[in-house]
Amino acid sequence: MMTIPSQLRRWRQILETLSHNPRWHRAGKLALYALGAFLLSAASLSHAPIPLALGLLLWTSGWEAVSVCAGGLGGYLLFWGAYGLQGAVWMLLGLVLALGPAQWPTVRQIPLLPSALGTLIAALTGLAFQIWGLDDGGLPLYLLRMAVAAGSAWLFPAAAEKEPFALWLLGGVGVLALAQILPLPWLNLGCAAAAAIAAAGSFPAAAMAGLALDLAQVARVPMTAVLCLIYLVRLIPGTGDTLLRIAPAFLYLLVCALTGTWDLAPVPALFLGGLLSRFLPGQPRLAHRRGETGGAQVRLEMAAEVLAQTQRLLLETPEPDIDEEALVLRAVERACGSCPARKHCRDRDSMAAMSPLLLHRTLLSPMDLTASCRKSSRVLGELHRSQEQLRSIRASRDRQAEYRSAMIQQYSFLSQYLRDLSDSLSRRDRIPRWNYSVRVSVYANRQAGDNGDRCLWFPGVGEDYFVLLCDGMGTGLGAIDEGRTAAGMLRDLLAAGFPPEHALRSLNSLCALRDRAGAVTVDLARIRLDTGRVTLYKWGAAPSFLLKRTGAEKIGTAGPPPGLSVQEATETVSRLSLRVGETLLMLSDGVEGEEVRRHWDGAADTGAGELATRLLEQEDGTDDATAVIITLEPEPVVT
């Protein structure tokens, strides 16, 4: 037995097969144009036909225009009888313009000309029918038809350009047309379409659909309020699909109860529309306007300025001095407090006035005391104790200074990052130009789970691409954890758009504050995919090599690892241009340049992979060793 889902899939496959046939595709397109004009001809305002189908006709050309004219002509005569004769004249005059002047290239280049032609047709036919006594709608209806003709001629081209407001308005126009079609007494297609739009679309689309139902006067309750409430149900946390499907009919009954007006005719159509909303795509949302982008830029700039001001305040705030006189006075009080001769001592005041410079002398002796004391050994012991306290205070101050410097650095980095992010908002629609793709190959003497070397490659912001090699010094779980932690932190910062210099110095501060100096080395390659330029950052990492057919060129120098100092930056930066056919070799452990050149001379014909294999084979296996091969490949040109 064939189930409903299987039948739907079968019909979908049949339709897809037919759509690939050019003749069926053409025929289906013409049929949709005719059906659209036929439905639009049923729309009415003030119980009179309006020229909505005329706007669709002026947008089309060729056989599409003929199809639209046939559909609209039949719709006006079928739905309105003799009163639809004016609509038939709209279609015939519109077809003449669509097949004649509207085909001229100069006419197609003028955006408002179709609206002007539609207004002219509506004005001339309305005037002629009033003169002949065939139209008694009066001046308001006459002006309304002219406005509808101008607006519909603008609507369809704008909707084809995916403008959000035009798409919302087109949904309302469709509801207005379908509201006049009742295949069954209890089934209003306009109400079903409006409920589906409100349950699946955006808030403006729901409001437009409700306004169309109110203009069509399909119910005695305000349908705009009902459809807006249907959309708001989606904003309730935990709203499931089942509740959303029954919301149109339920909320309509709720509004009927609140207004005291009971009209149950639209309920079946609203329930059916709620079920059909599952198959509708979401309506487009309004794109960010320049004013909103400018407001976001201003807020980012203000936040960046606050961080920069905080940084300046921290830099200008002086550190309090150490009260060395209090340390000397405290030493004297401790020494004299337990002295048996303290009540009759005449030297106590002179001892308290000793210079704080005594605390800076490494070896204190009784000769260094500026005051005489019979218990000099007691005083010297307390001064030695004060010297230890001074050294402890200074060590604590140095540690606090490192924390302070790291915090000041982060304020500076975040301030600059927010400014760069603010500048990038104005370029959010710019498509990155990638002329190259990066190919990375990794060779290691241990498996990834047992290797303290961590290699990552990932795209950055715009045209940036990063290849990162972090070497956790030593072997074992400690090295593995250090390598993974450092690589993960740098990857997150770089992928978010943090400048490489700031990201590396943030890692340096973290290593210094954790007393993990020398725990990890960093080798970072920043590759520009538009130009092929490479910036190589090294912090404690071994030199790299640029492999060419003519030989191997050493790039960068080995330096101290990160974490030695917060304030001092010891990374090295090298720049090169990586051309197609050249290879950049990054190594986690130091290999002599002559050794690389010797092996490369023998592996130039077989490639960089053979070179990496030879270099790793000569390692004794006591340390983790990794070789990373980076090459560029040109992207195909898209025309």
PADREN-833846 format. One record per residue (C-alpha): x, y, z. Coordinates in Angstrom, 1 decimal, decimal comma. Example, Ala and Ser with C-alpha at 12.3 -4.5 7.8 and 13.67 -1.06 7.14 Angstrom:
# PADREN-833846
[r [12,3; -4,5; 7,8]],
[r [13,7; -1,1; 7,1]],
//
This chain:
# PADREN-833846
[r [0,0; 0,0; 0,0]],
[r [1,4; 3,4; -1,0]],
[r [1,5; 5,9; 1,8]],
[r [0,9; 9,6; 1,4]],
[r [4,6; 10,6; 1,8]],
[r [5,6; 8,0; -0,8]],
[r [3,0; 9,4; -3,2]],
[r [4,3; 12,9; -2,6]],
[r [7,8; 11,8; -3,4]],
[r [6,6; 10,1; -6,5]],
[r [4,8; 13,2; -7,8]],
[r [7,8; 15,3; -6,9]],
[r [10,1; 13,1; -9,0]],
[r [7,6; 13,3; -11,9]],
[r [7,5; 17,0; -11,7]],
[r [11,3; 17,3; -11,5]],
[r [11,6; 15,0; -14,6]],
[r [9,1; 17,2; -16,5]],
[r [10,8; 20,4; -15,4]],
[r [14,1; 19,2; -17,0]],
[r [12,3; 18,9; -20,4]],
[r [12,6; 22,3; -22,2]],
[r [9,2; 22,0; -23,8]],
[r [7,3; 21,0; -20,6]],
[r [9,3; 23,7; -18,7]],
[r [8,2; 26,3; -21,2]],
[r [4,6; 25,1; -21,2]],
[r [4,5; 25,0; -17,4]],
[r [5,9; 28,6; -17,2]],
[r [3,2; 29,9; -19,6]],
[r [0,5; 28,1; -17,7]],
[r [1,7; 29,7; -14,4]],
[r [1,6; 33,1; -16,0]],
[r [-1,9; 32,5; -17,2]],
[r [-3,1; 31,2; -13,9]],
[r [-1,5; 34,1; -12,1]],
[r [-3,3; 36,6; -14,3]],
[r [-6,5; 34,7; -13,9]],
[r [-6,3; 34,8; -10,1]],
[r [-5,3; 38,5; -10,1]],
[r [-8,3; 39,4; -12,2]],
[r [-10,5; 38,2; -9,3]],
[r [-9,1; 40,8; -6,9]],
[r [-11,5; 43,7; -6,0]],
[r [-11,6; 46,9; -4,0]],
[r [-14,9; 48,5; -3,2]],
[r [-16,6; 45,5; -4,9]],
[r [-15,1; 46,6; -8,2]],
[r [-12,4; 45,0; -10,5]],
[r [-8,9; 46,5; -10,3]],
[r [-6,0; 46,3; -12,8]],
[r [-3,6; 44,1; -10,9]],
[r [-3,2; 41,7; -13,8]],
[r [-2,2; 44,7; -16,0]],
[r [1,0; 45,2; -13,9]],
[r [1,9; 41,6; -14,5]],
[r [1,2; 42,0; -18,2]],
[r [3,4; 45,1; -18,6]],
[r [6,3; 43,2; -16,9]],
[r [6,3; 40,3; -19,3]],
[r [7,0; 40,1; -23,1]],
[r [6,6; 37,7; -26,0]],
[r [4,6; 34,5; -25,4]],
[r [4,5; 35,2; -21,6]],
[r [2,6; 38,4; -22,3]],
[r [0,2; 36,5; -24,6]],
[r [-0,4; 34,0; -21,8]],
[r [-0,9; 36,6; -19,2]],
[r [-3,4; 38,4; -21,4]],
[r [-5,4; 35,3; -22,1]],
[r [-5,5; 34,4; -18,4]],
[r [-6,5; 37,9; -17,3]],
[r [-9,0; 38,3; -20,2]],
[r [-10,8; 35,1; -19,2]],
[r [-10,7; 35,9; -15,5]],
[r [-12,3; 39,4; -15,9]],
[r [-15,1; 38,0; -18,1]],
[r [-15,7; 34,9; -15,9]],
[r [-15,6; 36,6; -12,5]],
[r [-17,2; 39,9; -13,4]],
[r [-19,4; 39,2; -16,4]],
[r [-20,4; 42,4; -18,3]],
[r [-18,8; 44,5; -15,5]],
[r [-15,5; 43,0; -16,4]],
[r [-15,5; 44,4; -19,9]],
[r [-13,2; 47,2; -18,8]],
[r [-10,7; 44,7; -17,4]],
[r [-10,7; 42,9; -20,8]],
[r [-9,8; 46,3; -22,4]],
[r [-7,0; 46,7; -19,9]],
[r [-5,6; 43,3; -21,0]],
[r [-5,9; 44,0; -24,7]],
[r [-4,2; 47,5; -24,5]],
[r [-1,5; 46,1; -22,2]],
[r [-0,8; 43,3; -24,7]],
[r [-0,4; 45,9; -27,5]],
[r [2,1; 47,8; -25,3]],
[r [3,9; 44,6; -24,1]],
[r [4,4; 43,4; -27,7]],
[r [5,2; 46,9; -29,1]],
[r [6,8; 49,8; -27,3]],
[r [7,6; 47,8; -24,2]],
[r [10,0; 45,7; -26,3]],
[r [12,2; 48,6; -27,2]],
[r [15,5; 48,6; -25,3]],
[r [15,2; 52,2; -24,3]],
[r [11,8; 51,6; -22,8]],
[r [13,1; 48,7; -20,7]],
[r [15,9; 50,8; -19,3]],
[r [13,4; 53,3; -17,7]],
[r [12,2; 51,9; -14,4]],
[r [9,1; 54,0; -13,9]],
[r [7,9; 53,8; -17,5]],
[r [5,8; 50,6; -17,0]],
[r [4,0; 52,3; -14,1]],
[r [3,3; 55,4; -16,3]],
[r [2,0; 53,2; -19,1]],
[r [-0,3; 51,3; -16,7]],
[r [-1,6; 54,6; -15,3]],
[r [-2,3; 55,9; -18,8]],
[r [-4,2; 52,7; -19,7]],
[r [-6,3; 52,9; -16,5]],
[r [-7,0; 56,6; -17,0]],
[r [-8,0; 56,4; -20,6]],
[r [-10,2; 53,3; -20,3]],
[r [-11,9; 54,7; -17,1]],
[r [-12,6; 58,0; -18,8]],
[r [-14,0; 56,3; -21,9]],
[r [-16,2; 54,0; -20,0]],
[r [-17,6; 56,8; -17,8]],
[r [-18,3; 58,9; -21,0]],
[r [-20,1; 55,9; -22,5]],
[r [-22,1; 55,3; -19,3]],
[r [-20,6; 51,9; -18,7]],
[r [-18,9; 52,7; -15,4]],
[r [-20,6; 54,5; -12,6]],
[r [-17,9; 54,1; -9,9]],
[r [-17,2; 57,8; -9,7]],
[r [-14,0; 59,7; -9,1]],
[r [-12,7; 57,8; -6,0]],
[r [-12,7; 54,5; -7,9]],
[r [-11,2; 56,1; -11,0]],
[r [-8,2; 57,4; -9,0]],
[r [-7,9; 54,1; -7,1]],
[r [-7,6; 52,2; -10,3]],
[r [-4,9; 54,5; -11,6]],
[r [-2,9; 54,1; -8,4]],
[r [-3,3; 50,3; -8,5]],
[r [-2,2; 50,1; -12,1]],
[r [1,0; 52,2; -11,3]],
[r [1,7; 50,2; -8,2]],
[r [1,3; 46,8; -9,8]],
[r [3,5; 47,7; -12,7]],
[r [6,2; 48,5; -10,1]],
[r [5,5; 45,5; -7,8]],
[r [6,3; 42,6; -10,1]],
[r [9,8; 43,8; -11,3]],
[r [10,7; 44,7; -7,7]],
[r [9,6; 41,3; -6,4]],
[r [11,7; 39,7; -9,1]],
[r [14,7; 41,6; -7,6]],
[r [14,0; 40,0; -4,2]],
[r [13,2; 43,3; -2,5]],
[r [11,7; 42,4; 0,9]],
[r [9,0; 45,0; 0,9]],
[r [7,9; 44,0; -2,6]],
[r [7,7; 40,4; -1,6]],
[r [5,6; 41,2; 1,4]],
[r [3,3; 43,3; -0,7]],
[r [3,1; 40,6; -3,3]],
[r [1,9; 38,2; -0,7]],
[r [-0,8; 40,6; 0,3]],
[r [-1,9; 41,1; -3,3]],
[r [-2,1; 37,3; -3,7]],
[r [-4,3; 37,0; -0,6]],
[r [-6,5; 39,8; -1,9]],
[r [-7,0; 38,0; -5,2]],
[r [-7,6; 34,5; -3,6]],
[r [-10,1; 36,0; -1,1]],
[r [-12,6; 36,3; -3,9]],
[r [-12,4; 32,6; -4,9]],
[r [-14,5; 30,1; -3,0]],
[r [-14,3; 26,6; -4,5]],
[r [-16,5; 25,4; -1,6]],
[r [-18,9; 27,6; 0,5]],
[r [-16,7; 27,0; 3,6]],
[r [-13,3; 27,2; 1,9]],
[r [-11,9; 30,7; 1,3]],
[r [-8,6; 30,4; -0,5]],
[r [-7,5; 33,9; 0,6]],
[r [-8,0; 33,0; 4,3]],
[r [-6,0; 29,7; 3,8]],
[r [-3,1; 31,6; 2,1]],
[r [-3,1; 34,3; 4,7]],
[r [-2,9; 31,8; 7,6]],
[r [0,0; 29,9; 5,9]],
[r [1,9; 33,2; 5,4]],
[r [1,3; 34,3; 9,0]],
[r [2,5; 31,0; 10,4]],
[r [5,6; 30,6; 8,2]],
[r [6,5; 34,2; 7,1]],
[r [7,7; 37,4; 8,7]],
[r [5,7; 39,9; 10,7]],
[r [5,3; 42,4; 7,8]],
[r [4,1; 39,6; 5,5]],
[r [1,5; 38,6; 8,1]],
[r [0,4; 42,2; 8,5]],
[r [0,1; 42,7; 4,7]],
[r [-2,0; 39,5; 4,4]],
[r [-4,3; 40,6; 7,2]],
[r [-4,8; 44,0; 5,6]],
[r [-5,7; 42,3; 2,3]],
[r [-8,4; 40,2; 4,1]],
[r [-9,8; 43,3; 5,7]],
[r [-9,9; 45,1; 2,4]],
[r [-11,7; 42,1; 0,8]],
[r [-14,2; 42,0; 3,8]],
[r [-14,1; 38,3; 4,1]],
[r [-15,0; 38,3; 7,9]],
[r [-16,7; 40,6; 10,4]],
[r [-13,7; 40,6; 12,7]],
[r [-10,4; 42,4; 12,2]],
[r [-8,2; 39,8; 10,3]],
[r [-5,1; 42,0; 10,6]],
[r [-5,1; 41,6; 14,4]],
[r [-5,7; 37,8; 14,0]],
[r [-2,8; 37,3; 11,6]],
[r [-0,4; 39,4; 13,7]],
[r [-1,3; 37,3; 16,7]],
[r [-0,6; 34,2; 14,7]],
[r [2,9; 35,4; 14,0]],
[r [3,5; 36,4; 17,6]],
[r [2,8; 32,8; 18,7]],
[r [6,1; 31,8; 17,0]],
[r [7,9; 34,0; 19,5]],
[r [6,7; 32,1; 22,5]],
[r [9,5; 29,9; 23,9]],
[r [8,8; 26,2; 23,5]],
[r [6,2; 26,6; 20,8]],
[r [5,9; 23,3; 18,9]],
[r [4,8; 22,7; 15,3]],
[r [1,5; 21,3; 16,4]],
[r [0,5; 24,4; 18,3]],
[r [1,7; 26,6; 15,5]],
[r [-0,5; 24,7; 13,0]],
[r [-3,7; 25,1; 15,0]],
[r [-2,9; 28,7; 16,1]],
[r [-4,7; 30,4; 13,1]],
[r [-8,1; 28,8; 13,8]],
[r [-7,8; 29,0; 17,6]],
[r [-6,7; 32,7; 17,6]],
[r [-9,5; 33,6; 15,2]],
[r [-12,1; 32,1; 17,6]],
[r [-10,4; 33,9; 20,5]],
[r [-10,7; 37,3; 18,7]],
[r [-14,3; 36,4; 17,9]],
[r [-14,9; 35,9; 21,6]],
[r [-13,2; 39,1; 22,6]],
[r [-15,1; 41,2; 20,0]],
[r [-18,5; 39,4; 20,6]],
[r [-18,8; 38,8; 16,8]],
[r [-19,1; 35,1; 15,8]],
[r [-18,4; 34,3; 12,1]],
[r [-17,3; 30,7; 11,7]],
[r [-17,0; 30,7; 7,9]],
[r [-13,2; 31,4; 7,8]],
[r [-12,4; 28,7; 10,4]],
[r [-11,9; 25,7; 8,0]],
[r [-9,7; 27,8; 5,7]],
[r [-7,6; 29,1; 8,5]],
[r [-7,1; 25,6; 9,9]],
[r [-6,1; 24,4; 6,4]],
[r [-3,7; 27,3; 6,0]],
[r [-2,0; 26,4; 9,2]],
[r [-1,4; 22,9; 8,0]],
[r [-0,1; 24,2; 4,6]],
[r [2,4; 26,6; 6,3]],
[r [4,7; 23,6; 7,0]],
[r [5,4; 23,4; 3,2]],
[r [6,1; 27,2; 2,7]],
[r [9,6; 28,7; 2,9]],
[r [10,2; 31,5; 5,3]],
[r [9,6; 35,0; 4,0]],
[r [12,7; 37,2; 3,6]],
[r [13,6; 39,6; 6,4]],
[r [14,5; 43,2; 6,0]],
[r [18,2; 43,6; 5,3]],
[r [20,4; 45,8; 7,5]],
[r [20,1; 49,4; 6,5]],
[r [23,1; 51,7; 6,4]],
[r [21,7; 53,6; 9,4]],
[r [21,6; 50,4; 11,5]],
[r [25,2; 49,5; 10,4]],
[r [26,3; 53,0; 11,2]],
[r [24,7; 52,7; 14,6]],
[r [26,6; 49,5; 15,2]],
[r [29,8; 51,1; 14,1]],
[r [29,3; 54,0; 16,5]],
[r [28,7; 51,6; 19,4]],
[r [31,8; 49,6; 18,6]],
[r [33,9; 52,7; 18,3]],
[r [32,6; 53,9; 21,7]],
[r [33,4; 50,6; 23,3]],
[r [36,9; 50,7; 21,7]],
[r [37,4; 54,3; 23,1]],
[r [36,4; 53,2; 26,6]],
[r [38,9; 50,4; 26,5]],
[r [41,6; 52,7; 25,2]],
[r [40,8; 55,2; 27,9]],
[r [41,0; 52,5; 30,5]],
[r [44,4; 51,5; 29,2]],
[r [45,6; 55,1; 29,4]],
[r [44,4; 55,4; 33,0]],
[r [46,2; 52,2; 34,0]],
[r [49,4; 53,4; 32,4]],
[r [49,2; 56,8; 34,1]],
[r [48,3; 55,4; 37,5]],
[r [51,6; 55,3; 39,5]],
[r [52,5; 52,4; 41,7]],
[r [52,7; 53,2; 45,5]],
[r [56,3; 53,3; 46,9]],
[r [57,4; 50,8; 49,4]],
[r [57,7; 52,4; 52,9]],
[r [61,2; 51,3; 53,7]],
[r [61,4; 53,6; 56,7]],
[r [58,5; 51,7; 58,2]],
[r [60,4; 48,4; 57,7]],
[r [63,4; 49,9; 59,6]],
[r [61,2; 51,3; 62,3]],
[r [59,4; 48,0; 62,7]],
[r [62,8; 46,1; 62,9]],
[r [63,9; 48,5; 65,7]],
[r [60,6; 48,1; 67,6]],
[r [61,0; 44,3; 67,5]],
[r [64,6; 44,4; 68,6]],
[r [64,0; 46,9; 71,4]],
[r [60,6; 45,5; 72,5]],
[r [62,3; 42,4; 74,1]],
[r [65,5; 44,1; 75,3]],
[r [65,8; 44,1; 79,1]],
[r [67,4; 47,6; 79,0]],
[r [64,6; 49,2; 76,9]],
[r [63,3; 51,4; 79,8]],
[r [66,7; 53,1; 80,4]],
[r [68,1; 53,0; 76,8]],
[r [69,2; 56,3; 75,5]],
[r [70,0; 55,0; 71,9]],
[r [66,5; 54,0; 71,0]],
[r [65,6; 57,2; 69,3]],
[r [68,8; 57,2; 67,3]],
[r [68,2; 53,6; 66,3]],
[r [64,7; 54,5; 65,0]],
[r [66,3; 57,2; 62,8]],
[r [68,6; 54,9; 60,9]],
[r [68,6; 55,2; 57,1]],
[r [66,5; 52,8; 55,0]],
[r [69,6; 52,3; 52,8]],
[r [70,7; 49,7; 55,3]],
[r [68,1; 47,4; 53,9]],
[r [69,9; 47,4; 50,5]],
[r [73,2; 46,2; 51,8]],
[r [73,8; 42,5; 51,3]],
[r [76,0; 41,8; 54,3]],
[r [75,1; 43,9; 57,4]],
[r [77,6; 44,1; 60,2]],
[r [77,7; 46,2; 63,5]],
[r [79,9; 48,7; 61,7]],
[r [77,1; 49,5; 59,3]],
[r [74,8; 50,7; 62,0]],
[r [74,6; 54,5; 62,2]],
[r [73,6; 54,3; 65,9]],
[r [75,4; 52,6; 68,8]],
[r [73,6; 49,8; 70,6]],
[r [74,7; 47,4; 73,3]],
[r [72,5; 44,7; 71,7]],
[r [73,6; 45,2; 68,1]],
[r [73,3; 41,5; 67,2]],
[r [69,6; 41,7; 68,1]],
[r [69,1; 44,7; 65,8]],
[r [71,1; 43,1; 63,0]],
[r [68,8; 40,0; 63,2]],
[r [65,7; 42,1; 62,9]],
[r [67,2; 44,1; 60,0]],
[r [68,0; 40,9; 58,2]],
[r [64,4; 39,9; 58,7]],
[r [63,2; 43,2; 57,3]],
[r [65,5; 42,7; 54,3]],
[r [63,7; 39,4; 53,6]],
[r [60,3; 41,2; 53,9]],
[r [61,5; 43,8; 51,4]],
[r [62,6; 41,2; 48,9]],
[r [59,3; 39,4; 49,3]],
[r [57,4; 42,7; 48,7]],
[r [59,4; 43,5; 45,6]],
[r [58,8; 40,0; 44,2]],
[r [55,1; 40,5; 44,8]],
[r [55,2; 43,9; 43,2]],
[r [57,0; 42,5; 40,2]],
[r [54,4; 39,8; 39,8]],
[r [51,6; 42,4; 40,1]],
[r [53,4; 44,5; 37,5]],
[r [53,3; 41,5; 35,1]],
[r [49,6; 41,1; 35,7]],
[r [49,1; 44,8; 35,2]],
[r [51,1; 44,8; 32,0]],
[r [49,1; 41,8; 30,7]],
[r [45,8; 43,5; 31,5]],
[r [47,0; 46,7; 29,8]],
[r [48,0; 44,7; 26,8]],
[r [44,6; 43,1; 26,5]],
[r [42,8; 46,4; 26,8]],
[r [44,9; 47,7; 23,9]],
[r [44,3; 44,5; 21,8]],
[r [40,6; 44,5; 22,4]],
[r [40,4; 48,3; 21,6]],
[r [42,1; 47,8; 18,3]],
[r [40,1; 44,7; 17,5]],
[r [36,8; 46,5; 18,0]],
[r [38,0; 49,3; 15,8]],
[r [38,9; 46,9; 13,1]],
[r [35,6; 45,1; 13,5]],
[r [33,8; 48,5; 13,2]],
[r [35,7; 49,2; 10,0]],
[r [34,8; 45,8; 8,5]],
[r [31,0; 46,4; 8,9]],
[r [31,1; 48,8; 6,0]],
[r [32,7; 46,1; 3,9]],
[r [30,4; 43,2; 5,0]],
[r [29,0; 42,7; 1,5]],
[r [32,5; 42,5; -0,1]],
[r [33,2; 39,0; -1,5]],
[r [36,8; 37,9; -0,6]],
[r [38,9; 37,3; -3,7]],
[r [40,7; 33,9; -3,5]],
[r [43,1; 33,4; -6,3]],
[r [44,9; 30,5; -4,6]],
[r [44,0; 27,5; -2,4]],
[r [46,3; 26,1; 0,3]],
[r [47,4; 22,5; 0,4]],
[r [48,9; 21,3; 3,7]],
[r [50,6; 18,0; 4,3]],
[r [51,8; 16,9; 7,8]],
[r [54,5; 14,3; 8,5]],
[r [55,3; 13,2; 12,1]],
[r [57,3; 10,6; 13,9]],
[r [54,4; 9,8; 16,3]],
[r [50,6; 9,5; 16,0]],
[r [48,5; 12,6; 16,8]],
[r [47,3; 11,2; 20,1]],
[r [50,9; 10,7; 21,4]],
[r [52,5; 13,8; 19,7]],
[r [53,0; 17,1; 21,6]],
[r [53,2; 18,9; 18,2]],
[r [49,8; 20,3; 17,2]],
[r [49,3; 21,5; 13,6]],
[r [46,2; 23,3; 12,5]],
[r [45,3; 25,0; 9,2]],
[r [42,1; 27,1; 8,9]],
[r [40,8; 30,2; 7,0]],
[r [40,8; 33,6; 8,7]],
[r [38,8; 36,7; 7,9]],
[r [38,7; 37,9; 4,3]],
[r [41,7; 36,6; 2,3]],
[r [43,7; 35,4; 5,2]],
[r [44,6; 31,7; 5,7]],
[r [46,6; 30,4; 8,6]],
[r [48,9; 27,4; 9,2]],
[r [49,8; 26,9; 12,8]],
[r [52,4; 24,6; 14,4]],
[r [52,6; 24,5; 18,2]],
[r [55,4; 22,4; 19,7]],
[r [54,8; 21,3; 23,3]],
[r [58,3; 21,0; 24,7]],
[r [59,3; 17,6; 25,8]],
[r [57,2; 14,5; 25,4]],
[r [54,3; 12,8; 27,2]],
[r [50,9; 14,1; 28,4]],
[r [52,3; 17,4; 29,6]],
[r [53,6; 18,3; 26,2]],
[r [50,5; 17,1; 24,5]],
[r [48,3; 19,3; 26,7]],
[r [50,5; 22,4; 26,3]],
[r [50,5; 22,0; 22,5]],
[r [46,7; 21,5; 22,2]],
[r [45,9; 24,4; 24,6]],
[r [48,2; 26,9; 22,8]],
[r [47,0; 25,8; 19,4]],
[r [43,3; 26,0; 20,4]],
[r [43,6; 29,4; 21,9]],
[r [45,5; 30,8; 18,9]],
[r [43,0; 29,2; 16,4]],
[r [40,0; 30,8; 18,1]],
[r [41,6; 34,3; 18,2]],
[r [42,9; 34,2; 14,6]],
[r [39,6; 32,8; 13,2]],
[r [37,7; 35,6; 14,9]],
[r [39,9; 38,2; 13,2]],
[r [42,4; 39,0; 16,0]],
[r [45,6; 40,3; 14,5]],
[r [48,4; 37,6; 14,6]],
[r [50,7; 39,9; 16,6]],
[r [48,1; 40,4; 19,3]],
[r [47,1; 36,8; 19,4]],
[r [50,8; 35,7; 19,9]],
[r [51,4; 38,2; 22,6]],
[r [48,3; 37,1; 24,4]],
[r [49,7; 33,6; 24,4]],
[r [53,0; 35,0; 25,7]],
[r [51,2; 36,8; 28,6]],
[r [49,3; 33,6; 29,4]],
[r [52,5; 31,5; 29,5]],
[r [54,3; 34,2; 31,6]],
[r [51,5; 34,5; 34,2]],
[r [51,3; 30,7; 34,5]],
[r [55,1; 30,3; 35,0]],
[r [55,2; 28,2; 31,8]],
[r [58,0; 29,9; 30,1]],
[r [59,5; 27,6; 27,4]],
[r [56,5; 25,1; 27,6]],
[r [55,6; 25,7; 24,0]],
[r [56,9; 27,2; 20,8]],
[r [54,8; 28,8; 18,0]],
[r [55,3; 28,7; 14,3]],
[r [52,6; 30,6; 12,4]],
[r [52,2; 31,2; 8,7]],
[r [49,7; 33,8; 7,5]],
[r [48,9; 33,4; 3,8]],
[r [47,1; 35,9; 1,7]],
[r [44,9; 33,9; -0,8]],
[r [44,7; 36,9; -3,1]],
[r [48,4; 37,6; -3,6]],
[r [50,2; 34,5; -2,3]],
[r [52,2; 36,7; 0,2]],
[r [53,2; 34,8; 3,4]],
[r [54,1; 36,4; 6,8]],
[r [55,9; 33,9; 9,0]],
[r [55,8; 34,4; 12,8]],
[r [58,2; 32,5; 15,0]],
[r [58,3; 32,5; 18,8]],
[r [60,9; 29,9; 19,9]],
[r [60,3; 27,8; 16,7]],
[r [63,0; 26,4; 14,5]],
[r [63,7; 28,1; 11,1]],
[r [61,7; 27,2; 8,1]],
[r [62,8; 26,6; 4,5]],
[r [61,5; 27,7; 1,2]],
[r [62,0; 24,8; -1,2]],
[r [62,6; 25,7; -4,9]],
[r [63,9; 23,8; -7,8]],
[r [67,2; 25,6; -7,4]],
[r [67,7; 24,8; -3,7]],
[r [66,4; 25,4; -0,2]],
[r [66,4; 28,9; 1,3]],
[r [66,3; 29,4; 5,1]],
[r [63,5; 31,5; 6,4]],
[r [63,5; 33,0; 9,9]],
[r [65,7; 32,4; 13,0]],
[r [65,2; 30,5; 16,2]],
[r [64,6; 32,7; 19,3]],
[r [63,6; 32,4; 22,9]],
[r [60,2; 30,7; 23,6]],
[r [57,1; 32,7; 24,8]],
[r [56,5; 33,2; 28,4]],
[r [59,8; 34,8; 29,5]],
[r [58,4; 38,2; 30,0]],
[r [55,0; 40,0; 29,5]],
[r [56,4; 43,3; 28,4]],
[r [59,1; 42,1; 26,1]],
[r [58,1; 40,7; 22,7]],
[r [60,7; 38,3; 21,2]],
[r [58,8; 36,9; 18,2]],
[r [60,5; 37,1; 14,8]],
[r [58,7; 38,1; 11,6]],
[r [59,7; 37,1; 8,1]],
[r [57,9; 37,9; 4,8]],
[r [58,1; 36,1; 1,5]],
[r [56,1; 35,5; -1,7]],
[r [55,1; 31,8; -2,1]],
[r [54,8; 31,1; -5,8]],
[r [53,1; 28,2; -7,5]],
[r [55,6; 25,3; -7,6]],
[r [57,4; 26,4; -4,5]],
[r [57,0; 24,8; -1,1]],
[r [57,3; 26,2; 2,4]],
[r [58,6; 23,6; 5,0]],
[r [57,9; 24,2; 8,7]],
[r [59,7; 22,0; 11,3]],
[r [58,9; 21,6; 14,9]],
[r [62,5; 20,6; 15,9]],
[r [65,7; 22,3; 14,8]],
[r [67,4; 20,9; 11,8]],
[r [70,6; 22,3; 10,4]],
[r [70,2; 24,2; 7,2]],
[r [73,0; 22,3; 5,5]],
[r [71,2; 19,1; 6,4]],
[r [68,0; 20,2; 4,8]],
[r [69,9; 21,5; 1,7]],
[r [71,8; 18,2; 1,4]],
[r [68,6; 16,1; 1,6]],
[r [66,7; 18,5; -0,7]],
[r [69,3; 18,1; -3,4]],
[r [68,6; 14,4; -3,5]],
[r [64,8; 14,7; -3,1]],
[r [64,1; 17,6; -5,5]],
[r [63,0; 15,2; -8,2]],
[r [60,7; 13,2; -5,8]],
[r [59,2; 16,1; -4,0]],
[r [59,0; 17,7; -0,5]],
[r [57,3; 14,7; 0,9]],
[r [60,4; 12,6; 0,4]],
[r [62,4; 15,3; 2,0]],
[r [60,2; 15,3; 5,1]],
[r [60,4; 11,5; 5,4]],
[r [64,2; 11,6; 5,2]],
[r [64,4; 14,3; 7,9]],
[r [62,2; 12,4; 10,3]],
[r [64,0; 9,2; 9,7]],
[r [67,2; 10,7; 11,0]],
[r [65,6; 11,7; 14,3]],
[r [66,5; 9,4; 17,3]],
[r [62,8; 9,4; 18,5]],
[r [63,5; 10,9; 21,9]],
[r [61,4; 14,0; 21,0]],
[r [58,3; 14,7; 19,0]],
[r [59,2; 15,8; 15,5]],
[r [56,8; 17,1; 12,8]],
[r [57,3; 18,5; 9,3]],
[r [54,6; 20,6; 7,6]],
[r [54,6; 21,1; 3,9]],
[r [52,6; 24,1; 2,5]],
[r [52,0; 24,7; -1,2]],
[r [49,7; 27,0; -3,2]],
[r [47,5; 26,0; -6,1]],
[r [45,8; 28,5; -8,4]],
[r [42,0; 28,6; -8,2]],
[r [40,1; 28,1; -11,5]],
[r [39,0; 31,3; -13,2]],
[r [35,2; 31,6; -13,1]],
[r [33,6; 33,4; -16,0]],
//
